[in-house]
């Protein structure tokens, strides 16, 4: 198996759309528009499409959309979402073994997926490297690969609640390739015109993100897989801290102090490059 599941996404798929929002659409569209093919005639892949949130935003702007999703539950939600639209095609499969012919796509998106490909047991992230090779293979010349991930500093300090489960964040960081490693993968695979963009004002959970009671809600926690890496004891301690801060009135100050850090770092990073 070339994708590592450590959260129960079959269960999460039921509520995922309530807690996650697509971000960076202007960035994505700008870079897709810079490829040789007009947007309305493009064929674009979302590798690790989840429930299809990004596909829904691109629908009507891009000619043909494809999604590949490893988890059966998430893939089924996406299929149901676009069941009546022949221009959106969803397949269950792995980003490391893309079921497509060479040179098919004008653009590939991969948003908040790469930390699911390796378990962190090796420093070279072999499955991430496989994904880059596969993306390069199925892109047309001039096509663009657009990745959204979180840098290590962003993951630690770009989410206000991360301070509640620091050991879980440490475990996540072993699974999360650094932005430096991703840049090296772009270079080694043969991509050119590498670019980095940080959408400072956007957060993955949208309006739900600043809910001070969010950590107390299982569906809210399921919106970020970092929570699934907390032990039962660590989770219980985090929930006790949230309840205590809500009771004594210090939660607002805690979130505000944490959000000052996010304002300096951003929460995620877009990394973009082109196949020559």
C-alpha positions in Angstrom: 0.0 0.0 0.0 1.5 3.3 -1.0 -0.7 5.6 1.1 -0.7 5.6 4.9 -4.0 6.1 6.6 -3.8 7.0 10.3 -7.2 8.7 10.5 -10.5 6.9 9.9 -11.4 8.9 6.8 -14.3 6.6 6.0 -15.9 7.9 9.2 -14.5 11.5 8.7 -16.0 11.7 5.2 -19.5 12.1 6.6 -18.6 15.4 8.2 -15.5 16.5 6.4 -17.3 19.2 4.3 -18.4 20.9 7.5 -14.9 21.5 8.8 -12.7 22.0 5.7 -12.7 24.7 3.0 -10.7 25.0 -0.2 -8.1 27.8 0.0 -5.9 29.6 -2.5 -8.3 29.5 -5.4 -6.8 32.7 -7.0 -3.3 31.2 -6.7 -4.5 27.9 -8.3 -6.3 29.6 -11.2 -3.5 32.1 -11.8 -1.0 29.3 -12.4 -3.4 27.1 -14.3 -4.1 30.1 -16.6 -0.3 30.4 -17.3 -0.2 27.0 -19.0 -0.5 26.7 -22.8 -4.1 25.6 -22.8 -7.1 27.9 -22.1 -8.8 27.2 -18.8 -12.0 26.1 -20.3 -10.2 23.5 -22.5 -7.9 22.2 -19.8 -7.9 18.7 -18.2 -6.9 19.0 -14.5 -6.3 16.3 -11.8 -6.8 16.7 -8.1 -4.5 14.0 -6.6 -6.0 13.1 -3.2 -9.2 14.9 -3.9 -11.0 14.0 -0.7 -14.7 14.8 -0.9 -14.1 17.0 -3.9 -14.0 20.5 -2.4 -11.4 21.8 -4.8 -13.1 20.1 -7.8 -16.3 21.9 -6.8 -14.6 25.3 -6.9 -12.9 24.6 -10.3 -16.1 23.2 -11.8 -17.4 25.4 -14.6 -14.0 27.1 -15.0 -12.0 24.0 -16.2 -12.9 21.9 -19.1 -12.6 18.4 -17.6 -11.8 17.5 -14.0 -10.4 14.3 -12.6 -10.1 13.3 -9.0 -8.1 10.4 -7.4 -8.8 9.6 -3.8 -7.3 6.7 -1.8 -10.0 6.3 0.9 -13.2 4.6 -0.3 -15.5 6.7 1.9 -14.1 10.0 0.8 -14.1 8.9 -2.9 -17.8 7.9 -2.6 -18.8 11.3 -1.2 -17.0 12.9 -4.2 -18.6 10.5 -6.7 -22.1 11.3 -5.3 -21.4 15.0 -5.4 -20.7 14.9 -9.2 -22.8 11.9 -10.1 -24.7 13.8 -12.8 -21.7 15.6 -14.4 -19.7 13.8 -17.1 -17.0 16.4 -16.9 -16.0 15.4 -13.4 -14.5 11.9 -13.0 -13.6 10.4 -9.6 -11.5 7.3 -9.2 -10.3 5.5 -6.1 -6.6 5.0 -6.2 -3.2 6.2 -4.9 -1.4 9.4 -5.8 1.8 7.3 -6.1 0.3 5.1 -8.8 -1.8 7.4 -10.9 -4.1 5.5 -13.2 -3.7 7.7 -16.3 -1.8 7.8 -19.5 1.4 9.9 -20.0 0.9 13.6 -20.8 -2.8 13.8 -20.1 -3.1 16.8 -17.8 -2.6 20.5 -18.0 -2.5 20.8 -14.3 -2.3 18.7 -11.1 -3.4 19.8 -7.7 -2.3 18.1 -4.5 -3.6 19.8 -1.4 -2.7 18.7 2.1 -2.0 15.2 1.0 1.7 14.5 1.1 1.9 13.9 4.8 -0.3 10.8 4.2 2.1 9.2 1.8 4.9 8.1 4.2 5.0 7.1 7.8 8.0 9.1 8.7 10.3 6.1 9.2 12.8 7.3 6.6 14.2 10.7 5.9 13.9 10.5 2.1 10.1 10.1 1.9 10.1 7.6 -0.9 6.3 7.7 -1.6 6.5 11.5 -1.9 9.2 11.0 -4.5 7.0 8.5 -6.3 4.2 11.0 -6.4 6.5 13.6 -8.0 7.6 11.2 -10.7 4.0 10.2 -11.4 2.8 13.8 -11.6 5.7 14.6 -14.0 4.7 11.6 -16.1 1.0 12.4 -16.5 1.5 16.2 -17.1 1.8 17.6 -20.6 4.8 19.8 -21.5 4.1 23.2 -20.0 1.7 21.7 -17.4 1.9 22.8 -13.8 2.0 20.9 -10.5 0.4 22.9 -7.6 1.0 21.5 -4.1 -0.4 22.9 -0.9 1.3 21.8 2.3 2.3 23.2 5.7 5.9 23.9 6.6 7.1 22.6 9.9 6.9 26.0 11.6 3.5 26.6 10.1 2.2 23.3 11.4 3.4 24.0 14.9 2.4 27.6 15.1 0.0 28.3 12.3 -2.9 26.4 14.0 -4.0 27.9 17.3 -5.0 24.6 18.7 -1.7 22.9 17.9 -0.3 24.0 21.3 -3.0 21.8 23.0 -1.5 18.6 21.5 2.2 19.3 21.1 3.3 15.6 21.1 0.8 14.8 18.3 2.2 17.7 16.3 5.7 16.3 16.8 4.5 12.9 15.5 2.8 14.7 12.5 6.1 16.5 11.7 7.9 13.2 11.2 5.3 12.4 8.4 5.4 15.8 6.9 8.0 16.5 4.3 9.7 19.9 4.7 9.4 22.6 2.1 13.1 22.2 1.5 12.6 18.5 0.7 9.7 19.3 -1.6 11.8 21.9 -3.5 14.5 19.2 -4.0 11.9 16.8 -5.3 10.7 19.4 -7.8 14.3 19.9 -9.0 15.3 16.2 -9.1 12.1 15.2 -11.0 12.8 17.8 -13.7 10.3 20.6 -12.9 11.3 24.2 -13.6 10.1 27.7 -12.7 9.7 26.8 -9.0 7.6 29.2 -7.0 6.4 29.5 -3.4 3.3 31.4 -2.3 1.9 31.7 1.2 -1.8 32.7 1.5 -1.5 34.4 4.9 -5.2 35.3 5.3 -6.7 31.8 4.6 -7.2 28.9 6.9 -8.2 25.3 6.1 -11.2 25.2 8.5 -12.8 28.4 7.3 -15.2 30.0 9.7 -15.1 27.0 11.9 -11.4 27.5 12.6 -11.7 30.0 15.5 -14.5 28.1 17.3 -13.2 28.1 21.0 -15.2 25.0 21.7 -14.1 23.3 18.5 -11.6 20.9 20.2 -14.4 19.5 22.3 -16.3 18.3 19.2 -15.2 15.0 17.5 -16.4 16.2 14.0 -14.4 19.4 14.4 -11.3 17.5 15.4 -11.8 15.2 12.5 -11.2 18.1 10.2 -7.5 17.9 10.8 -5.7 14.5 11.0 -3.2 15.8 13.5 -5.7 15.1 16.3 -5.8 11.4 15.4 -2.1 11.1 16.4 -2.8 12.2 20.0 -3.0 9.4 22.6 -6.1 9.0 24.7 -4.3 10.6 27.6 -3.0 13.5 25.5 -6.5 14.1 24.1 -8.1 14.0 27.5 -5.5 16.5 28.8 -6.2 18.8 25.9 -9.9 18.7 26.4 -9.5 19.4 30.1 -7.4 22.5 29.2 -10.0 23.8 26.8 -12.8 23.3 29.4 -10.7 25.0 32.0 -9.9 28.0 29.8 -13.5 28.4 28.8 -14.5 28.3 32.4 -12.0 30.8 33.6 -12.3 33.2 30.6 -8.7 32.8 29.3 -9.5 31.0 26.1 -9.9 34.2 24.0 -6.5 35.5 25.1 -5.0 32.1 24.4 -6.4 32.0 20.9 -5.4 35.6 20.2 -1.8 35.0 21.3 -1.6 31.9 19.1 -3.1 33.7 16.1 -0.4 36.4 16.3 2.0 33.6 15.4 -0.1 32.5 12.5 -0.3 36.0 11.1 3.5 36.0 10.8 3.9 32.5 9.4 0.6 31.7 7.5 -1.0 28.3 7.9 -0.1 26.7 4.6 2.3 27.1 1.6 1.7 26.7 -2.1 4.6 25.2 -4.0 4.3 25.4 -7.8 6.5 24.4 -10.7 6.1 23.6 -14.4 7.0 20.6 -16.6 9.3 21.9 -19.4 
